[in-house]
């Protein structure tokens, strides 16, 4: 009897302990609101920023990663050495890494990913970051040697971006819809028009540090709907909240933390430099004179943004304040349009479906009208914008935030890039910027670059996109500012 009682007691105790353990380890779920739903889930083939926001350094990994401070850190590369001439990088890879489908990661994957990105028919949206590479070699399974044609000051930083994700040959063809990487989270499901779900990867080499079991991204572009979802506890966080006018409501609610940080996103009124009338610098200067940044920021962003006068973030070390180069003057702009022979013409302004763009477009339309120009606003879907504006250059003007860091090199991409801008002097200047290893000298060159782009009025530069985040107070670990497009989920906790 004693033995039977002891066994029964032990069994009951074990069941109770198991129940307590299950309760203690109940699934932790994080629900995040996003404004933009991508058309693809492959950051190495699509330029949509939200792919990086969800998947880069979460599902996909790269040789390096970046800290909130902007410091480059190891990722799939445990370490690296650089030759004395700054041209050869030898990477020692992390060992025992597996892709989410169970296949092994090694140097052959790095070789494949880089050759794919560098190929002549590559569709990589940032193919230019691979341009300095002369060769990629894999002397053994744990080593990769990359040799550059010339020094690249941004090389290690660029390797951390989604465009440089290390994808596998076995699974790459399906990454657009069912992404497979080596990261802390695995793809679970995607309900188009609604949500995308990731789950914790228990086999990740640092899985013990990951506190969230499931992350659900909800696509909520409408500001009122986003606010309602937060207030009704449907979502836990909305980094990049699209409605600055609603901040006071959340600031007064003790359930939320509200933060206004910075991003790398320059918001521009882009002009198609490859076609009339914007192939005329005087017309572009007239547009810059017609706009009123203060009015745009107040009307479109409710004052929650910093004006820019060139293509560089105001928080950057090399920033030059050029906002006074083209002071708003409607009468002067009108005379400039008349002198250029375009007064009274119609210019089409095609804008994607984001609040900052659609609101800015209405204000700019009125400002151009005051200067004698009929700006026809066309609000288009994101897929249409990517195809017609970004890929086919089928537009006069558009409004877009360029959210990638160190992206002044966009202006050196040549006439096939959607700017339609091709300037030999700037191309040479960017070559000097990107190969200058000395930070002080590079910053001086970046200042020169800002002044040149402003003088040429390549676009009308509007404001720096703020990082407006509304986060429940029990959620910790979201970055307050965005030095890169991605937001690592591994460091986030929900209490």
N, C-alpha and C positions, 0 to 999 in steps of 0.2 A: 504493500500500500504506500509505503513511504517513497519508494522509487517511482511509482506511477504518478504520485502527487508532484514529485520534484520535476518529472519530465513535463507534466501538464503545465506546471507553473513556469518552467523555463520556456515552453512553447508560447504561452500567453505573453510572457515578458518580451520575447523576441518579436512577436507580432506587434506589441505595443511600441517597441523601439523602432520597428520598421515604419509604423504609422507616423510616429513623431519625426523620423528622418525624412519621410516623404513630405510631411508638412513643412519642415524646416527648409527643404529644397524645392518648394513649390516653384513652378515656372515663373521666371521674371520676364515680363514683357514690356517693351518700350514702343510707344506709338508716336511717330514723328510726322508732322505735316510738311509737305513740300508744295511749292507753287508750280513746278514744271515737271511734267511727265515726259520721259525720253521716248524716242521712236525705236531705240535700240539699246541693248545692255552691254555693248562692247565699246569701251572707251578708246580702243586702238583703231576704231573705224568710224566713230561718230563724234561730232564736236559738242554735243549737248552737255552742258555743265552738270545737270542733275545725275548723269551716269556716274561721274566722279564723286558727287556728293553722297551717293548711296553705296557704290561698289568699290571704288579705288581705295586701296589699303584696308578694305574690309573683306570683300570676296577676292579681289585680285591683289597681288602684291608686286612690288618692283625690287630692283636691286637695292635701292635706298628708300628712305622715307624722310619726312620733314617734321620737326617739332613745331609747336605753336610759335616759338621764337623765330622760326625760319631756319634753324640749324639742321644740317643734313645728318641723318643717323642711319645706321645699318638696318637692312630689312632682309631680303633674300641673300644679300651679300653680308656675311658676318664681319668682314673687314676688307680693306683695300690698301694698296700702295700705289704711289704715283712716281714715275721716273723723274729724274732731275730736270729733264727738258720739258716736263709737263704734258707730254704727249701720250704716254703709255700708262694705262690703268690696269692693275692686276687685282681681280676680285676673288676672294676666297668665299665660296658659297656655304650657306647653312646646310647642315647634314640631316638626313632623315626626314626631309620635307616631302609631303605627298600632296597631290592635287585632290580635290574633293571627290573625284571618281576613282580614287585609289591608285592612280599611276604615280610613279616616282618623279620627283623633280631633280634635275641635274643640269650640267652645263649645256647639254644638247638642247634643252628648252630655251635657254637664254640665246643660244645661237639661232634657233628657229625664230624666236620672237623678234630679234633685231634684224635678221635678214628679211623677214616679212615686212617689217616697218620701213626698211630702207629700199625695198624693191621698187623698180621703175613704175610698176602698176599699183603701188601701195595706195590705199585710201586713208592712211593714218592722218587725222586732222592736224597733227603737229609734226609733219614729216620733216620740217626744217630743223628740229632739235637733233635729228640723226645726221644731218648734212655734214658736220665736222668729222664724222667717223670714217677712217680709212679702212679699218679691218676689225673683225671680231673673230677671235679664235678660242678654242676650248682644248687646251693641252691635256686635260684630264677631266673626269666627271665633276670634280669639285672646284675647278678653276676656270675663270674666263679672263681673257686678256683683250682689252679694247685699245686700239691705237688710233689716235686722232690725226687728221691732216694738219690741224693748227690748234693752238690752245683755245679752250672754251671755258670762259669764266663761270658759265652756268651749267656745266656738264653734269656734275653730281646732283645738283638741285633738279635738273630736268629729268634725270633718271627716276625720280620719285613720283613723277606725274602719271596719270592714268594712261596717257599715250604710250608710255614705256612699260606698261604692265607685262609681266612675263607669262605669256599664254602658251599652252601646249598644242603641239601639232595634232594630237589625238582628238582634241575637243574644240579647237578654235572655230570650226565651221558652225558650231551651234551656239557660240557665245552671245550672239545677238538676241537670243530668246531664252537660253538656258545657260547662263554663265558658269564656268568652272574655273576656279583659281586655287590658290594655296592658302587663302587668308583665314582670319579668325571666324568668319561667318560664311555659311553656305547658302546658296540660292534655294528658296523653297517654292515660291509661287509668284505669279504676276497676273493680276486681274486688270486688264487694260481699262483705263479710264477711272480706276478706283484705287488699287493698292498693289504694293510689292512687298513680299515677306522674305526675310532672312532668318536663319536659325544658327545657333552657335555650332561651331565646328569642334567637336570634342577631341579631335586628333591634332588640332593646331598645337604647335610646339610651345606656345605660351598660354594654353587653354585655361590654366589655373588662374590666370589674371583676368579672365573675361567674366563679368558679373551678370550680364544680360543673356537670357536664353533665346529670346526671340525679339526681332525688330521688325515692326510693320510700318512701312512708309505709306501714308495716305496722300493722294494727289488732290489738293484743294487749291485751285487757282484763285477762286473768288474770295475777296478779302472778308466779306461779311460771313461767308460760310466757314472760313478759317477761324474767325473769332468765335463763332457759335460752337465750333467743334472743341475749341480750347475751354470755353466757359462751361460746356456741358460734360467735361471730362472725357471726351471721346479721344483726344490726343494729349500726349504728355509734353510735347515740345514742338515749337515751330521756329527753327532757325531760318533767317531770311524772311521774316514775316512781312507781307506785302502792303500793309496798311498802317503807315506811321500815324495817321490821324486817330487811330484807336489806342495808341499807347497809354494815354491817361487812364483809360478804363482798366487796363491791366496793372498799371503802376499802383492803383489804389486797391487792388485785390491781393490779399495776403497769400493766396495760393500760388502766385506766380512771381518769378524773378524776371525783370525786364532789363535787357542790356542793349546798348547801341555801340557796337564796335566798328572796326574798319574792315574793308575787303580790298582785294586787288582789282576790283571791277570798275574800270573807267566807262562811264556811260557817254556815248557819243551820238551826235547826229551825223551819221555816215553819209557821204556823198560819193556817187559812182564816178570816180576820176577818169574812167575810161571812155566816157561818152559826154557829148555836149549837154548842157552848158558847163558841166562841172570839170571838164578838162581845161577850163579857163580859171586860172588862179584868182582873177579879179572877181569872178562870180562867187567862188568859195569864200573869199574875204567879205564879200557883201552879205552872204548868209551869216557869217560869224558876227558881223556888225548888226544884223537885224535881230538876232536873238538876245534875250535878256535872261541870263542865268538865274539871277535872284528871283525873278518871276516864275521861272520854271521850277526851281527848287521849292519855292513856297507853295505853288499850286499843285505840283505833282508829288512832292515828298513832304509837304507840310513843314518845311524848314529843316527836316532831318537829313541833311546831306551837305557835303563840302564841295564848293565849285572848283572846277579844274579848267586850266587854260591850255593844257597840252595833254599828252598821253603818258601820264606818270602819276602814281598815287601820292597825295599830299603828305602821307606819313613816311614816305621813303627818304633815305638819306640824301639822295641827289635831287630832291624836288626843287623846282623853280616856279615861283608864283607868276604865271603869265596871264592871269585872268583880266588884266587891264589892257592887254594889247589891242583887243577889239571891243572898246566900250560900246554898250548898247546905244544906238542912234538910228532910229527908224528913217529919218529924213536923209541922213547920209547914206544909209543902205539903199534907199530908193534911188538916189542919184547914182550910186555905184551900179545898180542894176540897169539903169537907163544908159549909162556910159558903155556898159558891156553888151547892150542891145538885147536884153532879155526881159525888160520891164513888161509886166502884164502877161507873161507866159505862165503856163500851168506846169507845176512840178509835182510829181507823185511821191507821196510819203507813205511807204509800206511799213507797217509796224507789227511786230509779233504780239501775242496775247498776254502781255505782262503789264501790270498796273503802271509801273514806272514809265513804260514806253507809250502806252495808250494815253495816259494823262499828259505826258510831255508833248505828245503829238498835237493834241488839241491846242495847247498853249502856243507851240511853235507855229501852227497853222495861222493863228490870229496875228502873231508877230510878223510873219512873212507877208500876210495880207496888208498890214499897216505899211510895209515897205514896198507894196505894189506887186507882190507875187501871189498867184493863186496856187496854194498848196493843197492838193487833193489827197486826203488821208484815206488809206486803205488798211483796215484791220484784218490781218490774215492769221490763219492757224500756224502753229509752230512747224509742222511738217512742210507746209507750203513755203514758209519763210526759209527753211533749210534748203529746200530744193530750188526755189526760184531766185531767192536773194543770195544766199551763201554759195550755192553751187553754180548757178547759171548766170549770176550777175544781172538778173532781170529786174532792175529797179533804178530809180533816180536817187531817192534818199530813204534812209531807214534809221531807226533808233535801236541801239543794242548796247548791252553791258558786256564788255570784254573782261572776263573774270580771271583769266590766267595770269600768274605772276611773270614778271620779266618779259612781257610780250610786246615791247616796242619793236621787236624784230618782225612783227606783222607787216610793217611798212616796207620791209625789204623782201617780201615774198613774191614781188613781181606782179605783172598785170593780170595774171590768172586768178590771183586771190581776189576776194569779192570787193576789196577797195578799188580795184582797177588802177592802182597807183604804182608807178615805176619811175624811180629817180636814182640815177647813177651815183649822185653825190651822197644821198642818204644811204644807199646800199654800202658804199665804201665806209661811211661813218659807222654803220652797224657792225661791219666786219671788225673795225677797230674796237668797238665797245665789247663785242662778244669774245674777243681774244685777249683783252687786257686783264692780266691777273692781278695787278695792283689796284686795290679797291679805291684809293683816293684818285688815281688817274682815271679809273673807269667811271667814277661818279662825275668827274668833270666832262667826260665824253657824253654821259647821259644827259647832263645839263645842255650840252651843245645840241644833242638830238632833240630835246624838248623844244628848244628855241627854233630849230629848223622846221619842225613839223608845224609849229604855230605860225611861223612866217609864211609857210606854204599853204596854211589853212586847209590842210588835207581833209579834215573834217571840222565840224563845229564841236568843240569839247565842252560837255555840259557839267557833269558832277561825278564824284566818286560814290559808288554804291555803298551805303552803310550796311553793316551786318546787324540787323534788328532781330533780336532773339527773344522769344517769350517761352520760358521754361518753367515747369512746375518746380516748386522749391524742394521737392524730394528727389529730383533728378539732378545729378552732379556729373561733371566731366565734359560738357560741351565747351568747345573753344569759344571765347568771347569775340575774337576777331578771326579772320580767315586769310592766313598767309598763302594758302593753297586752296584748290577746289574741293579737296576731300576733307571729311570729318571722321577720324578714327572712332569706331564704336567700342573698341575693346576696353577703353578706359572709362566708360560711362557706367554709373551705378544708379539704381532705382531703389530707394529705401521705403 
